[in-house]
Amino acid sequence: MALSRASKTEKVGKLAAELQHSTSAIIGTFKGLTASKDFELRKAIRAAGGSYHVVKNKLAAKASEGTKIEAALQGLKGVSAVAYTSGDPVALAKALSTWVKDNAEFTFKLGIVDGKVIDVREIGDLATMPGKEELFSKLLFLIQSPAQRLATVINATGRDLAVVINQGVEKGKFAGAAAPAAAAAEAPKVEAAVTEAPAAEAPAAEAQLVAEAHAVEAPAADASAEQPENSTASQGGEAATTDPVEG
């Protein structure tokens, strides 16, 4: 039964709204697919975070205009079914590939991932890749692993150092270092006693030198004290001999 223009417009609008945020899609065809198998296929696609529709080719081309999966829905021929998702394309490819292995009634036509159209072989390759969650887990492990190893090494170094120091203390390895330290502490006291002794003896030595100097200078002072008397007598004698004799 042919669809009216209004019905076609409504279907295109609904499909366009669903495809608007889709980033990946896988388009296939089927022949002799029973209702029970169709239900199982839809269930597997929903579990992978996708949606599924059997579409008319012209309506799909119209509805996909302006979307990221537009290139995959242009020029389709024959019976077409589209599974699309805004999530992980690998999960969708895995779910479809697993289901198709046991159900030959469904075959792939092409796919599209982030605007790039892929063929049937590339859909199989996509299904063998690790999913986003698995990739994130591996990336997180690679980021955390060096930090964990570094922390382990640092902690081990601290523990080993503590063990070595503890063993050295128990075996008295550090006693030799304590004795020089005590001797070094007493050395300034001995030097202080040595330097203080000359300082105490200095005044006595200076007093002895002063006394000896006075003893040497005393005779010289006495001689100078007697000189005036000799000088007077001499002068008196000279006066006596020089006076004229009265005749």
N, CA, C and O of each residue as an XYZ file, in Angstrom:
988
protein
N       0.852     -1.184      0.000
C       0.000      0.000      0.000
C       0.893      1.240      0.000
O       1.783      1.393      0.837
N       0.628      2.105     -0.951
C       1.443      3.312     -1.092
C       1.144      4.283      0.032
O       0.004      4.429      0.475
N       2.195      4.939      0.476
C       2.046      5.912      1.543
C       1.649      7.256      0.957
O       2.119      7.663     -0.105
N       0.781      7.921      1.676
C       0.386      9.260      1.248
C       1.545     10.225      1.508
O       2.479      9.919      2.249
N       1.456     11.410      0.870
C       2.506     12.410      1.052
C       2.627     12.818      2.523
O       3.736     12.987      3.031
N       1.501     12.974      3.197
C       1.530     13.377      4.606
C       2.184     12.296      5.460
O       2.957     12.588      6.373
N       1.854     11.026      5.143
C       2.438      9.919      5.904
C       3.949      9.839      5.670
O       4.721      9.598      6.598
N       4.354     10.044      4.417
C       5.800     10.023      4.109
C       6.516     11.145      4.850
O       7.601     10.950      5.399
N       5.891     12.334      4.858
C       6.511     13.480      5.532
C       6.663     13.210      7.021
O       7.679     13.552      7.626
N       5.640     12.594      7.605
C       5.695     12.282      9.024
C       6.791     11.277      9.325
O       7.534     11.451     10.291
N       6.909     10.230      8.522
C       7.932      9.219      8.721
C       9.333      9.812      8.565
O      10.244      9.504      9.334
N       9.485     10.674      7.548
C      10.784     11.306      7.327
C      11.154     12.179      8.530
O      12.303     12.190      8.972
N      10.174     12.899      9.044
C      10.438     13.770     10.192
C      10.865     12.980     11.422
O      11.813     13.367     12.104
N      10.186     11.888     11.711
C      10.531     11.064     12.864
C      11.922     10.448     12.715
O      12.722     10.462     13.650
N      12.201      9.904     11.518
C      13.495      9.285     11.285
C      14.624     10.326     11.340
O      15.703     10.059     11.868
N      14.354     11.517     10.786
C      15.355     12.584     10.792
C      15.687     13.002     12.227
O      16.847     13.264     12.548
N      14.661     13.065     13.090
C      14.887     13.441     14.484
C      15.750     12.401     15.197
O      16.577     12.751     16.039
N      15.560     11.116     14.861
C      16.352     10.063     15.491
C      17.791     10.025     14.950
O      18.732      9.713     15.680
N      17.939     10.343     13.674
C      19.262     10.297     13.061
C      20.089     11.551     13.329
O      21.294     11.572     13.076
N      19.441     12.594     13.841
C      20.089     13.900     13.971
C      21.369     13.832     14.808
O      22.368     14.466     14.471
N      21.335     13.067     15.891
C      22.480     13.021     16.800
C      23.323     11.753     16.620
O      24.232     11.492     17.408
N      23.020     10.977     15.594
C      23.769      9.745     15.360
C      25.112     10.062     14.709
O      25.206     10.935     13.845
N      26.141      9.347     15.131
C      27.486      9.546     14.577
C      27.973      8.339     13.790
O      28.921      8.443     13.012
N      27.327      7.194     13.987
C      27.741      5.973     13.288
C      26.517      5.158     12.901
O      25.483      5.207     13.568
N      26.650      4.410     11.816
C      25.529      3.581     11.370
C      26.059      2.407     10.560
O      27.109      2.485      9.922
N      25.306      1.326     10.606
C      25.612      0.148      9.792
C      24.333     -0.210      9.039
O      23.276     -0.417      9.637
N      24.454     -0.278      7.724
C      23.294     -0.560      6.881
C      23.414     -1.985      6.345
O      24.474     -2.399      5.875
N      22.306     -2.728      6.423
C      22.302     -4.105      5.934
C      21.018     -4.419      5.185
O      20.136     -3.577      5.014
N      20.955     -5.659      4.751
C      19.748     -6.142      4.076
C      19.452     -7.552      4.592
O      20.323     -8.193      5.179
N      18.258     -8.022      4.380
C      17.879     -9.332      4.885
C      16.892     -9.980      3.900
O      16.272     -9.328      3.060
N      16.791    -11.290      4.062
C      15.867    -12.052      3.228
C      15.366    -13.242      4.033
O      16.151    -14.054      4.522
N      14.023    -13.335      4.165
C      13.420    -14.443      4.906
C      13.647    -14.324      6.399
O      13.771    -15.345      7.077
N      13.705    -13.123      6.933
C      13.922    -12.916      8.364
C      12.590    -13.061      9.094
O      11.642    -12.330      8.808
N      12.515    -13.991     10.024
C      11.289    -14.210     10.778
C      11.113    -13.121     11.831
O      12.051    -12.394     12.159
N       9.894    -13.024     12.350
C       9.583    -12.017     13.363
C      10.383    -12.249     14.640
O      10.824    -11.289     15.272
N      10.579    -13.519     15.033
C      11.320    -13.816     16.257
C      12.799    -13.420     16.106
O      13.408    -12.883     17.031
N      13.353    -13.693     14.934
C      14.755    -13.306     14.719
C      14.895    -11.787     14.612
O      15.891    -11.209     15.048
N      13.882    -11.158     14.026
C      13.915     -9.695     13.961
C      13.891     -9.099     15.372
O      14.562     -8.102     15.638
N      13.123     -9.709     16.268
C      13.060     -9.241     17.647
C      14.422     -9.413     18.325
O      14.878     -8.510     19.027
N      15.083    -10.578     18.119
C      16.395    -10.829     18.708
C      17.441     -9.831     18.186
O      18.306     -9.368     18.929
N      17.335     -9.512     16.882
C      18.264     -8.548     16.297
C      18.096     -7.172     16.932
O      19.086     -6.527     17.279
N      16.881     -6.726     17.084
C      16.625     -5.424     17.697
C      17.108     -5.395     19.151
O      17.648     -4.392     19.617
N      16.908     -6.498     19.849
C      17.330     -6.592     21.248
C      18.855     -6.475     21.363
O      19.357     -5.775     22.242
N      19.589     -7.154     20.481
C      21.057     -7.107     20.506
C      21.552     -5.694     20.198
O      22.524     -5.231     20.793
N      20.886     -5.016     19.275
C      21.304     -3.649     18.918
C      21.034     -2.686     20.068
O      21.855     -1.814     20.351
N      19.886     -2.837     20.735
C      19.588     -1.966     21.885
C      20.595     -2.182     23.008
O      21.002     -1.228     23.671
N      21.001     -3.442     23.224
C      21.985     -3.730     24.269
C      23.329     -3.049     23.978
O      24.097     -2.759     24.896
N      23.603     -2.798     22.700
C      24.854     -2.125     22.315
C      24.699     -0.616     22.275
O      25.627      0.089     21.880
N      23.522     -0.100     22.685
C      23.301      1.343     22.725
C      22.847      1.937     21.413
O      22.981      3.144     21.206
N      22.305      1.110     20.505
C      21.869      1.600     19.201
C      20.367      1.453     18.974
O      19.632      0.950     19.824
N      19.952      1.893     17.837
C      18.545      1.777     17.413
C      18.512      1.145     16.020
O      19.509      1.143     15.299
N      17.352      0.615     15.662
C      17.255     -0.146     14.406
C      15.926      0.158     13.716
O      14.869      0.216     14.344
N      16.024      0.353     12.369
C      14.811      0.598     11.573
C      14.974     -0.040     10.202
O      16.040      0.013      9.589
N      13.884     -0.644      9.740
C      13.799     -1.022      8.333
C      13.238      0.190      7.603
O      12.171      0.686      7.965
N      13.939      0.674      6.579
C      13.600      1.955      5.965
C      13.404      1.805      4.456
O      13.920      0.885      3.822
N      12.641      2.744      3.914
C      12.557      2.897      2.464
C      13.728      3.783      2.038
O      14.041      4.775      2.696
N      14.357      3.416      0.947
C      15.614      4.055      0.557
C      15.468      5.560      0.344
O      16.300      6.335      0.814
N      14.432      5.972     -0.351
C      14.267      7.406     -0.629
C      13.943      8.178      0.654
O      14.417      9.297      0.852
N      13.136      7.570      1.516
C      12.811      8.237      2.777
C      14.056      8.357      3.664
O      14.258      9.373      4.329
N      14.878      7.317      3.667
C      16.110      7.349      4.464
C      17.056      8.423      3.945
O      17.693      9.128      4.727
N      17.145      8.547      2.616
C      18.016      9.574      2.032
C      17.538     10.967      2.411
O      18.341     11.850      2.710
N      16.222     11.156      2.396
C      15.655     12.454      2.737
C      15.828     12.768      4.225
O      16.184     13.886      4.596
N      15.575     11.782      5.055
C      15.635     11.994      6.503
C      17.068     12.226      6.987
O      17.276     12.891      8.003
N      18.036     11.697      6.285
C      19.424     11.810      6.744
C      20.120     13.087      6.290
O      21.278     13.311      6.643
N      19.453     13.911      5.530
C      20.079     15.133      5.036
C      20.491     16.040      6.208
O      19.696     16.336      7.100
N      21.749     16.466      6.172
C      22.266     17.335      7.222
C      22.770     16.612      8.446
O      23.217     17.258      9.395
N      22.713     15.281      8.458
C      23.210     14.525      9.603
C      24.612     13.978      9.310
O      25.101     14.063      8.183
N      25.242     13.420     10.338
C      26.596     12.888     10.178
C      26.628     11.547      9.456
O      27.701     11.076      9.078
N      25.463     10.922      9.258
C      25.429      9.638      8.562
C      24.755      9.762      7.189
O      24.371      8.763      6.579
N      24.623     10.989      6.724
C      23.945     11.232      5.444
C      24.600     10.469      4.302
O      23.897      9.895      3.470
N      25.929     10.448      4.239
C      26.627      9.847      3.103
C      26.321      8.358      2.958
O      26.371      7.834      1.845
N      26.010      7.672      4.041
C      25.752      6.237      3.972
C      24.331      5.912      3.548
O      24.055      4.775      3.165
N      23.427      6.870      3.606
C      22.015      6.594      3.299
C      21.573      7.193      1.970
O      20.379      7.305      1.696
N      22.537      7.574      1.157
C      22.200      8.100     -0.169
C      22.400      7.005     -1.228
O      23.418      6.312     -1.230
N      21.414      6.859     -2.127
C      21.532      5.915     -3.246
C      21.410      4.459     -2.858
O      21.969      3.597     -3.536
N      20.696      4.161     -1.789
C      20.511      2.766     -1.406
C      19.559      2.055     -2.374
O      18.672      2.675     -2.960
N      19.764      0.727     -2.531
C      18.898     -0.080     -3.399
C      18.493     -1.353     -2.669
O      19.204     -1.832     -1.786
N      17.336     -1.894     -3.053
C      16.838     -3.103     -2.439
C      16.297     -2.839     -1.048
O      16.040     -1.695     -0.673
N      16.129     -3.913     -0.286
C      15.631     -3.822      1.076
C      16.776     -3.321      1.967
O      17.897     -3.825      1.905
N      16.468     -2.332      2.782
C      17.516     -1.741      3.627
C      17.038     -1.637      5.065
O      15.890     -1.291      5.347
N      17.963     -1.950      5.963
C      17.741     -1.774      7.404
C      18.956     -1.043      7.958
O      20.087     -1.356      7.586
N      18.739     -0.077      8.838
C      19.837      0.735      9.378
C      19.869      0.625     10.897
O      18.863      0.812     11.581
N      21.055      0.317     11.395
C      21.315      0.337     12.839
C      22.243      1.525     13.089
O      23.305      1.623     12.475
N      21.853      2.407     13.970
C      22.618      3.642     14.175
C      22.771      3.921     15.665
O      22.010      3.426     16.496
N      23.779      4.730     15.973
C      24.083      5.030     17.372
C      24.828      6.349     17.472
O      25.502      6.777     16.535
N      24.693      6.979     18.624
C      25.498      8.163     18.949
C      26.593      7.811     19.950
O      27.333      8.678     20.415
N      26.679      6.522     20.273
C      27.662      6.055     21.248
C      28.854      5.391     20.583
O      29.431      5.914     19.630
N      29.208      4.219     21.112
C      30.402      3.507     20.668
C      30.110      2.716     19.393
O      29.303      1.787     19.426
N      30.753      3.066     18.259
C      30.512      2.322     17.019
C      31.061      0.902     17.076
O      30.547      0.006     16.406
N      32.108      0.695     17.878
C      32.687     -0.647     17.984
C      31.692     -1.596     18.647
O      31.531     -2.737     18.215
N      31.031     -1.122     19.690
C      30.038     -1.960     20.368
C      28.909     -2.353     19.419
O      28.437     -3.490     19.439
N      28.480     -1.400     18.588
C      27.421     -1.702     17.619
C      27.897     -2.727     16.591
O      27.164     -3.661     16.264
N      29.121     -2.560     16.077
C      29.663     -3.496     15.091
C      29.837     -4.881     15.688
O      29.574     -5.878     15.015
N      30.274     -4.964     16.935
C      30.441     -6.255     17.606
C      29.094     -6.969     17.742
O      28.978     -8.161     17.459
N      28.079     -6.218     18.181
C      26.758     -6.832     18.388
C      26.185     -7.364     17.075
O      25.665     -8.479     17.032
N      26.276     -6.581     16.021
C      25.736     -7.011     14.733
C      26.532     -8.183     14.156
O      25.954     -9.141     13.643
N      27.880     -8.097     14.246
C      28.716     -9.165     13.679
C      28.479    -10.483     14.402
O      28.429    -11.540     13.773
N      28.331    -10.422     15.731
C      28.069    -11.640     16.501
C      26.728    -12.256     16.108
O      26.611    -13.474     15.970
N      25.734    -11.415     15.931
C      24.406    -11.925     15.574
C      24.396    -12.492     14.156
O      23.766    -13.519     13.906
N      25.084    -11.835     13.230
C      25.085    -12.267     11.830
C      25.777    -13.615     11.664
O      25.420    -14.375     10.765
N      26.760    -13.930     12.508
C      27.449    -15.216     12.395
C      26.484    -16.389     12.515
O      26.676    -17.425     11.879
N      25.449    -16.226     13.329
C      24.470    -17.303     13.545
C      23.193    -17.105     12.734
O      22.283    -17.932     12.807
N      23.114    -16.042     11.978
C      21.887    -15.740     11.224
C      22.275    -15.202      9.851
O      22.472    -14.003      9.659
N      22.377    -16.124      8.914
C      22.825    -15.760      7.570
C      21.773    -14.971      6.802
O      22.046    -14.485      5.705
N      20.583    -14.838      7.359
C      19.537    -14.093      6.654
C      19.877    -12.601      6.551
O      19.342    -11.902      5.690
N      20.741    -12.127      7.401
C      21.079    -10.699      7.415
C      22.516    -10.540      6.907
O      23.415    -11.262      7.338
N      22.722     -9.601      5.998
C      24.051     -9.304      5.458
C      24.280     -7.790      5.472
O      23.333     -7.003      5.455
N      25.542     -7.408      5.503
C      25.907     -5.985      5.555
C      26.002     -5.401      4.139
O      26.356     -6.085      3.179
N      25.673     -4.114      4.054
C      25.880     -3.337      2.826
C      27.087     -2.404      2.975
O      28.044     -2.473      2.203
N      27.019     -1.565      3.947
C      28.091     -0.604      4.231
C      27.872     -0.015      5.613
O      26.887     -0.315      6.288
N      28.792      0.814      6.013
C      28.665      1.491      7.303
C      29.283      2.875      7.232
O      29.874      3.259      6.222
N      29.139      3.612      8.314
C      29.717      4.950      8.401
C      30.087      5.238      9.857
O      29.306      4.981     10.773
N      31.287      5.774     10.048
C      31.782      6.099     11.390
C      32.333      7.519     11.356
O      33.318      7.795     10.671
N      31.696      8.407     12.093
C      32.136      9.814     12.171
C      32.336     10.429     10.785
O      33.333     11.104     10.525
N      31.357     10.179      9.898
C      31.384     10.783      8.570
C      32.174     10.012      7.530
O      32.144     10.381      6.356
N      32.885      8.945      7.914
C      33.676      8.160      6.965
C      32.923      6.871      6.627
O      32.604      6.069      7.504
N      32.652      6.696      5.339
C      31.948      5.504      4.878
C      32.918      4.327      4.849
O      34.040      4.458      4.360
N      32.489      3.177      5.371
C      33.319      1.968      5.396
C      32.584      0.829      4.696
O      31.354      0.786      4.655
N      33.382     -0.097      4.146
C      32.783     -1.220      3.432
C      32.579     -2.405      4.375
O      32.789     -2.302      5.583
N      32.163     -3.541      3.789
C      31.831     -4.717      4.596
C      33.066     -5.250      5.329
O      32.973     -5.649      6.490
N      34.232     -5.259      4.651
C      35.454     -5.749      5.297
C      35.835     -4.862      6.487
O      36.258     -5.352      7.534
N      35.681     -3.585      6.306
C      36.032     -2.656      7.392
C      35.050     -2.768      8.564
O      35.413     -2.490      9.707
N      33.807     -3.173      8.281
C      32.866     -3.414      9.385
C      33.354     -4.580     10.232
O      33.257     -4.542     11.459
N      33.884     -5.626      9.577
C      34.447     -6.759     10.310
C      35.674     -6.348     11.131
O      35.854     -6.786     12.268
N      36.511     -5.497     10.529
C      37.687     -5.013     11.279
C      37.269     -4.173     12.481
O      37.875     -4.259     13.549
N      36.232     -3.363     12.301
C      35.734     -2.530     13.392
C      35.238     -3.391     14.551
O      35.398     -3.028     15.717
N      34.638     -4.530     14.223
C      34.090     -5.417     15.253
C      35.183     -6.081     16.077
O      34.927     -6.500     17.206
N      36.402     -6.188     15.539
C      37.499     -6.827     16.269
C      38.283     -5.832     17.122
O      39.143     -6.247     17.899
N      38.016     -4.545     17.000
C      38.738     -3.537     17.770
C      38.218     -3.493     19.209
O      37.068     -3.850     19.466
N      39.069     -3.054     20.151
C      38.575     -2.864     21.527
C      37.601     -1.691     21.594
O      37.773     -0.691     20.896
N      36.603     -1.817     22.420
C      35.618     -0.750     22.548
C      36.156      0.452     23.317
O      37.275      0.427     23.830
N      35.346      1.496     23.387
C      35.768      2.717     24.077
C      36.071      2.471     25.541
O      37.070      2.969     26.060
N      35.217      1.705     26.216
C      35.438      1.446     27.636
C      36.733      0.673     27.852
O      37.488      0.954     28.783
N      36.983     -0.308     26.977
C      38.215     -1.084     27.092
C      39.439     -0.221     26.824
O      40.456     -0.344     27.506
N      39.335      0.664     25.815
C      40.440      1.572     25.509
C      40.707      2.531     26.660
O      41.859      2.787     27.010
N      39.642      3.058     27.242
C      39.802      3.974     28.375
C      40.443      3.261     29.558
O      41.278      3.839     30.254
N      40.053      1.996     29.792
C      40.636      1.234     30.905
C      42.127      1.013     30.686
O      42.924      1.150     31.613
N      42.503      0.666     29.442
C      43.924      0.455     29.147
C      44.708      1.757     29.273
O      45.817      1.779     29.808
N      44.113      2.847     28.769
C      44.790      4.141     28.856
C      44.976      4.557     30.306
O      46.037      5.056     30.680
N      43.952      4.356     31.123
C      44.049      4.697     32.548
C      45.118      3.856     33.233
O      45.853      4.352     34.087
N      45.203      2.582     32.857
C      46.221      1.704     33.439
C      47.618      2.188     33.057
O      48.517      2.213     33.897
N      47.803      2.575     31.784
C      49.108      3.048     31.333
C      49.503      4.344     32.025
O      50.681      4.572     32.298
N      48.516      5.198     32.309
C      48.813      6.464     32.990
C      49.165      6.227     34.445
O      50.096      6.841     34.966
N      48.429      5.341     35.110
C      48.627      5.124     36.538
C      49.819      4.231     36.835
O      50.418      4.343     37.905
N      50.176      3.342     35.909
C      51.230      2.371     36.168
C      52.573      3.005     36.517
O      53.177      2.594     37.507
N      53.085      4.000     35.749
C      54.374      4.613     36.146
C      54.315      5.277     37.511
O      55.269      5.195     38.285
N      53.188      5.941     37.813
C      53.071      6.596     39.112
C      53.078      5.574     40.246
O      53.675      5.813     41.296
N      52.418      4.438     40.036
C      52.392      3.400     41.065
C      53.776      2.805     41.267
O      54.191      2.553     42.398
N      54.504      2.577     40.148
C      55.859      2.025     40.263
C      56.777      3.009     40.979
O      57.594      2.612     41.809
N      56.638      4.312     40.651
C      57.468      5.316     41.310
C      57.191      5.357     42.804
O      58.120      5.412     43.609
N      55.922      5.330     43.175
C      55.569      5.340     44.599
C      56.113      4.099     45.300
O      56.570      4.186     46.439
N      56.069      2.950     44.638
C      56.600      1.717     45.226
C      58.097      1.822     45.461
O      58.596      1.427     46.515
N      58.823      2.363     44.461
C      60.279      2.507     44.591
C      60.632      3.470     45.725
O      61.532      3.196     46.519
N      59.918      4.599     45.799
C      60.191      5.590     46.840
C      59.936      4.989     48.233
O      60.746      5.158     49.144
N      58.825      4.302     48.385
C      58.509      3.690     49.672
C      59.529      2.619     50.032
O      59.929      2.508     51.191
N      59.953      1.826     49.042
C      60.932      0.771     49.302
C      62.268      1.367     49.723
O      62.932      0.830     50.611
N      62.671      2.475     49.094
C      63.934      3.127     49.453
C      63.907      3.616     50.895
O      64.870      3.422     51.637
N      62.815      4.245     51.291
C      62.685      4.717     52.666
C      62.741      3.579     53.665
O      63.395      3.683     54.703
N      62.050      2.488     53.347
C      62.055      1.337     54.257
C      63.445      0.726     54.367
O      63.894      0.390     55.463
N      64.134      0.581     53.226
C      65.481      0.006     53.246
C      66.435      0.877     54.055
O      67.239      0.356     54.827
N      66.357      2.195     53.888
C      67.225      3.099     54.641
C      66.970      2.980     56.137
O      67.910      2.950     56.931
N      65.710      2.912     56.518
C      65.371      2.770     57.940
C      65.915      1.459     58.503
O      66.399      1.419     59.634
N      65.836      0.396     57.718
C      66.348     -0.908     58.185
C      67.855     -0.849     58.369
O      68.380     -1.364     59.357
N      68.567     -0.217     57.412
C      70.032     -0.125     57.504
C      70.447      0.679     58.727
O      71.351      0.276     59.460
N      69.788      1.817     58.951
C      70.127      2.649     60.116
C      69.854      1.892     61.413
O      70.660      1.933     62.342
N      68.733      1.212     61.472
C      68.389      0.461     62.676
C      69.414     -0.637     62.952
O      69.810     -0.842     64.100
N      69.845     -1.348     61.902
C      70.849     -2.387     62.078
C      72.183     -1.791     62.523
O      72.877     -2.376     63.354
N      72.545     -0.626     61.973
C      73.790      0.024     62.367
C      73.779      0.422     63.824
O      74.780      0.262     64.522
N      72.647      0.945     64.294
C      72.534      1.331     65.709
C      72.625      0.111     66.609
O      73.293      0.147     67.643
N      71.952     -0.978     66.219
C      71.975     -2.181     67.042
C      73.379     -2.782     67.135
O      73.753     -3.307     68.184
N      74.153     -2.713     66.062
C      75.495     -3.291     66.038
C      76.559     -2.297     66.489
O      77.743     -2.633     66.481
N      76.176     -1.089     66.880
C      77.123     -0.099     67.374
C      78.017      0.479     66.295
O      79.134      0.909     66.582
N      77.547      0.495     65.065
C      78.353      1.025     63.964
C      78.580      2.521     64.090
O      79.531      3.055     63.517
N      77.727      3.196     64.825
C      77.823      4.649     64.924
C      78.527      5.099     66.212
O      78.568      6.301     66.476
N      79.097      4.166     67.043
C      79.772      4.541     68.290
C      81.060      5.288     67.997
O      81.383      6.235     68.715
N      81.823      4.897     66.956
C      83.058      5.564     66.594
C      82.853      7.012     66.238
O      83.721      7.848     66.487
N      81.746      7.308     65.674
C      81.452      8.693     65.306
C      81.107      9.524     66.527
O      81.296     10.740     66.517
N      80.597      8.883     67.598
C      80.220      9.628     68.792
C      81.445     10.096     69.550
O      81.438     11.196     70.102
N      82.564      9.241     69.595
C      83.766      9.619     70.345
C      84.453     10.830     69.750
O      84.730     11.774     70.489
N      84.752     10.860     68.422
C      85.335     12.082     67.859
C      84.489     13.304     68.113
O      85.016     14.399     68.309
N      83.172     13.128     68.112
C      82.306     14.278     68.346
C      82.492     14.815     69.754
O      82.494     16.029     69.963
N      82.650     13.898     70.744
C      82.859     14.341     72.125
C      84.217     15.014     72.269
O      84.347     16.021     72.966
N      85.272     14.433     71.581
C      86.602     15.039     71.650
C      86.602     16.423     71.038
O      87.240     17.346     71.543
N      85.860     16.551     69.922
C      85.776     17.860     69.279
C      85.078     18.870     70.176
O      85.394     20.059     70.139
N      84.137     18.406     70.975
C      83.430     19.320     71.883
C      84.335     19.789     73.022
O      84.201     20.915     73.500
N      85.288     18.894     73.472
C      86.167     19.268     74.586
C      87.359     20.106     74.132
O      87.953     20.809     74.949
N      87.728     20.050     72.844
C      88.909     20.751     72.339
C      88.855     22.242     72.601
O      89.860     22.791     73.052
N      87.764     22.931     72.352
C      87.734     24.374     72.636
C      88.013     24.713     74.095
O      88.593     25.760     74.383
N      87.599     23.824     75.044
C      87.839     24.117     76.458
C      89.338     24.095     76.763
O      89.836     24.940     77.508
N      90.067     23.110     76.176
C      91.512     23.009     76.420
C      92.229     24.206     75.845
O      93.110     24.772     76.492
N      91.859     24.608     74.620
C      92.488     25.766     73.993
C      92.242     27.024     74.801
O      93.128     27.873     74.902
N      91.064     27.162     75.377
C      90.743     28.338     76.182
C      91.631     28.397     77.418
O      92.067     29.480     77.810
N      91.911     27.238     78.047
C      92.760     27.214     79.233
C      94.186     27.600     78.887
O      94.863     28.284     79.654
N      94.651     27.131     77.672
C      96.016     27.453     77.254
C      96.167     28.932     76.983
O      97.176     29.525     77.364
N      95.203     29.534     76.342
C      95.277     30.952     76.003
C      95.123     31.843     77.222
O      95.630     32.965     77.231
N      94.431     31.365     78.256
C      94.243     32.180     79.456
C      95.495     32.213     80.330
O      95.696     33.184     81.060
N      96.341     31.183     80.279
C      97.528     31.123     81.148
C      98.516     32.234     80.844
O      98.921     32.919     81.783
N      98.941     32.472     79.595
C      99.847     33.592     79.331
C      99.249     34.912     79.736
O      99.967     35.805     80.185
N      97.982     35.051     79.593
C      97.360     36.321     79.965
C      97.484     36.580     81.453
O      97.641     37.725     81.875
N      97.415     35.533     82.243
C      97.543     35.710     83.697
C      98.970     36.000     84.098
O      99.194     36.742     85.054
N      99.986     35.417     83.372
C     101.389     35.605     83.734
C     101.949     36.914     83.214
O     103.003     37.342     83.683
N     101.297     37.567     82.274
C     101.827     38.773     81.646
C     102.068     39.898     82.626
O     103.131     40.510     82.522
N     101.202     40.244     83.568
C     101.456     41.332     84.515
C     102.683     41.092     85.381
O     103.417     42.038     85.669
N     102.934     39.831     85.815
C     104.101     39.547     86.651
C     105.388     39.774     85.888
O     106.351     40.313     86.433
N     105.412     39.365     84.620
C     106.620     39.553     83.801
C     106.889     41.024     83.589
O     108.035     41.469     83.658
N     105.844     41.779     83.331
C     106.008     43.212     83.111
C     106.527     43.901     84.383
O     107.347     44.813     84.278
N     106.071     43.491     85.595
C     106.525     44.089     86.868
C     108.008     43.837     87.082
O     108.732     44.704     87.570
N     108.466     42.604     86.704
C     109.886     42.281     86.879
C     110.754     43.144     85.987
O     111.807     43.618     86.412
N     110.315     43.356     84.734
C     111.087     44.176     83.799
C     111.179     45.615     84.292
O     112.233     46.234     84.146
N     110.127     46.163     84.862
C     110.119     47.540     85.375
C     111.081     47.677     86.534
O     111.801     48.672     86.623
N     111.111     46.680     87.442
C     112.004     46.722     88.609
C     113.447     46.719     88.164
O     114.267     47.465     88.698
N     113.774     45.858     87.159
C     115.153     45.797     86.674
C     115.558     47.116     86.051
O     116.699     47.548     86.213
N     114.645     47.769     85.339
C     114.950     49.057     84.710
C     115.258     50.111     85.749
O     116.178     50.903     85.548
N     114.525     50.155     86.854
C     114.777     51.122     87.928
C     116.113     50.878     88.594
O     116.808     51.814     88.991
N     116.465     49.602     88.712
C     117.742     49.283     89.359
C     118.913     49.759     88.523
O     119.918     50.205     89.078
N     118.815     49.679     87.211
C     119.896     50.123     86.324
C     120.004     51.626     86.323
O     121.113     52.160     86.294
N     118.879     52.330     86.353
C     118.892     53.780     86.262
C     119.256     54.468     87.580
O     119.582     55.654     87.527
N     119.231     53.845     88.735
C     119.480     54.476     90.055
C     120.878     55.015     90.198
O     120.980     56.160     90.637
N     122.019     54.320     89.875
C     123.356     54.872     90.029
C     123.551     56.114     89.196
O     124.196     57.067     89.632
N     122.992     56.109     87.989
C     123.118     57.286     87.124
C     122.508     58.493     87.782
O     123.045     59.595     87.668
N     121.415     58.320     88.458
C     120.760     59.442     89.139
C     121.604     59.955     90.271
O     121.635     61.168     90.482
N     122.322     59.083     91.046
C     123.164     59.524     92.184
C     124.354     60.312     91.709
O     124.773     61.290     92.329
N     124.898     59.857     90.574
C     126.066     60.566     90.056
C     125.729     61.986     89.666
O     126.501     62.913     89.910
N     124.587     62.143     89.067
C     124.167     63.478     88.661
C     123.875     64.349     89.856
O     124.028     65.569     89.796
N     123.452     63.726     90.947
C     123.150     64.504     92.163
C     124.417     65.042     92.810
O     124.380     66.124     93.396
N     125.581     64.299     92.722
C     126.828     64.752     93.343
C     127.581     65.755     92.484
O     128.460     66.448     92.996
N     127.280     65.854     91.242
C     128.028     66.701     90.331
C     128.020     68.149     90.716
O     129.066     68.776     90.546
N     126.971     68.761     91.213
C     127.000     70.172     91.570
C     128.038     70.489     92.629
O     128.635     71.563     92.554
N     128.303     69.616     93.634
C     129.294     69.898     94.676
C     130.690     69.946     94.100
O     131.474     70.837     94.426
N     131.006     68.979     93.235
C     132.318     68.994     92.590
C     132.508     70.240     91.770
O     133.604     70.796     91.713
N     131.462     70.672     91.146
C     131.518     71.852     90.295
C     131.786     73.097     91.122
O     132.516     73.980     90.673
N     131.217     73.192     92.316
C     131.417     74.364     93.185
C     132.827     74.436     93.733
O     133.447     75.498     93.792
N     133.319     73.257     94.135
C     134.693     73.223     94.670
C     135.690     73.611     93.615
O     136.657     74.326     93.879
N     135.449     73.143     92.441
C     136.349     73.445     91.331
C     136.352     74.926     91.055
O     137.389     75.550     90.832
N     135.136     75.469     91.080
C     135.044     76.894     90.815
C     135.723     77.699     91.926
O     136.327     78.731     91.631
N     135.651     77.283     93.159
C     136.274     77.975     94.285
C     137.796     77.960     94.152
O     138.464     78.959     94.421
N     138.337     76.799     93.729
C     139.761     76.665     93.556
C     140.287     77.577     92.496
O     141.323     78.227     92.633
N     139.531     77.596     91.437
C     139.940     78.449     90.309
C     139.946     79.908     90.774
O     140.830     80.678     90.399
N     138.953     80.288     91.594
C     138.907     81.684     92.079
C     140.079     81.990     92.942
O     140.564     83.121     92.910
N     140.573     81.057     93.714
C     141.697     81.287     94.622
C     142.969     81.461     93.853
O     143.800     82.293     94.217
N     143.143     80.728     92.836
C     144.391     80.793     92.068
C     144.446     81.964     91.141
O     145.522     82.396     90.727
N     143.283     82.482     90.811
C     143.242     83.582     89.846
C     143.283     84.930     90.507
O     143.524     85.921     89.818
N     143.062     85.035     91.811
C     143.061     86.361     92.461
C     144.492     86.883     92.474
O     145.411     86.099     92.711
N     144.724     88.184     92.228
C     146.078     88.730     92.265
C     146.654     88.767     93.674
O     145.947     88.930     94.669
N     147.942     88.612     93.706
C     148.626     88.642     95.016
C     149.118     90.058     95.287
O     149.773     90.697     94.464
N     148.774     90.500     96.458
C     149.148     91.871     96.828
C     150.644     91.901     97.260
O     151.179     91.101     98.027
N     151.150     92.822     96.719
C     152.547     92.978     97.036
C     152.737     93.715     98.281
O     153.874     93.937     98.700
